[in-house]
Amino acid sequence: MGGWGAALLGLKHHRLFGAVGIFSAPFAISRLSMPESEMIEKTQQRFGPPNSAARRERDPNTLSLETPVELLPRLVIACGGEDDFVRQSRLFAERLRDRDARYEYHELAGLGHSFEVWDQEIPAFIASVVEESRQRP
């Protein structure tokens, strides 16, 4: 749940972060209309009932839409093309695109929910953050 946690914390505390790396995130886990899965009961316990304020406060999708676009950190989303969460990542990126938010979307063809994705994307993300910080006055 690291990707989801990064998205939630980065968006909930958007004033603290200049960039957020979101890798292989299950964005729909806190959605108001979560798809069927064995996690539904646990989701109710952790995120609150559907349509509740508690659920909306724990949903990166909602936070990404409700936060003024100019206050959003740069978001880097990466997911394997064969990951079960790839569709959710694509939809999240589309919402950001529609808002003209600062984001990058990387989809790694042929890879699933695996270290092959993270071993490639995490160092690249860190390098981009370091480079960005060097360019600031």
SVG drawing of the C-alpha trace seen along z (x, -y; Angstrom):
<svg xmlns="http://www.w3.org/2000/svg" viewBox="-23 -32 45 44">
<polyline fill="none" stroke="black" stroke-width="0.4" points="0.0,0.0 3.0,-2.3 1.9,-3.9 -1.6,-4.6 0.0,-5.9 2.3,-8.2 -0.6,-9.6 -2.7,-10.1 0.0,-11.8 1.3,-13.9 -2.1,-15.2 -3.4,-15.6 -0.3,-17.6 0.3,-19.1 2.0,-22.2 4.8,-20.1 5.9,-18.3 7.3,-19.6 7.0,-16.2 5.4,-12.9 6.3,-9.5 3.3,-7.2 4.2,-3.6 1.8,-0.8 -1.0,-2.4 -4.4,-0.8 -6.2,-4.2 -9.7,-2.6 -9.3,-1.1 -10.7,-4.2 -13.1,-5.2 -16.7,-5.7 -17.7,-2.9 -15.0,-0.4 -15.1,2.6 -15.8,6.1 -12.8,7.6 -12.0,9.5 -11.0,6.2 -14.5,4.6 -15.1,5.3 -11.6,4.2 -12.1,1.1 -15.2,0.2 -13.4,0.4 -10.3,-1.6 -11.8,-4.3 -15.3,-4.7 -18.7,-4.1 -19.3,-5.0 -20.2,-8.7 -18.9,-9.7 -16.6,-12.6 -14.0,-10.2 -14.0,-8.2 -13.5,-11.4 -10.7,-12.6 -8.9,-9.3 -9.3,-9.2 -6.4,-10.4 -8.8,-10.7 -11.0,-13.2 -8.1,-15.1 -6.5,-15.5 -9.7,-17.0 -10.5,-19.2 -7.0,-20.7 -6.5,-23.8 -4.3,-22.7 -1.7,-25.4 -1.1,-23.9 -0.7,-20.3 2.9,-19.0 4.4,-17.5 3.1,-13.9 5.0,-11.1 2.8,-8.0 4.3,-4.7 2.8,-1.3 3.5,1.9 1.4,2.4 0.4,5.8 -0.3,4.7 -3.8,5.2 -3.8,1.5 -2.8,0.1 -6.3,-0.9 -6.7,-2.9 -3.3,-4.6 -4.4,-5.5 -7.6,-7.0 -5.8,-9.0 -3.4,-10.4 -6.3,-11.3 -7.9,-13.3 -4.7,-15.2 -4.3,-15.8 -7.8,-17.2 -7.0,-19.6 -3.6,-20.7 -1.8,-19.5 1.9,-18.9 2.3,-15.2 4.2,-12.5 2.8,-9.1 5.0,-6.1 3.6,-2.7 6.1,0.1 5.0,2.5 5.0,6.2 5.6,5.7 3.3,6.4 3.2,5.3 6.8,6.0 10.3,4.8 11.2,4.6 8.9,1.5 10.0,0.0 13.8,0.7 13.6,-1.3 11.2,-4.1 12.2,-5.0 15.8,-5.9 14.6,-7.9 12.1,-9.8 14.8,-10.5 17.2,-11.7 14.5,-14.0 13.8,-15.5 17.5,-16.1 17.9,-17.7 14.8,-19.9 16.2,-21.1 19.5,-22.1 17.7,-24.2 15.9,-26.3 17.5,-29.6"/>
</svg>
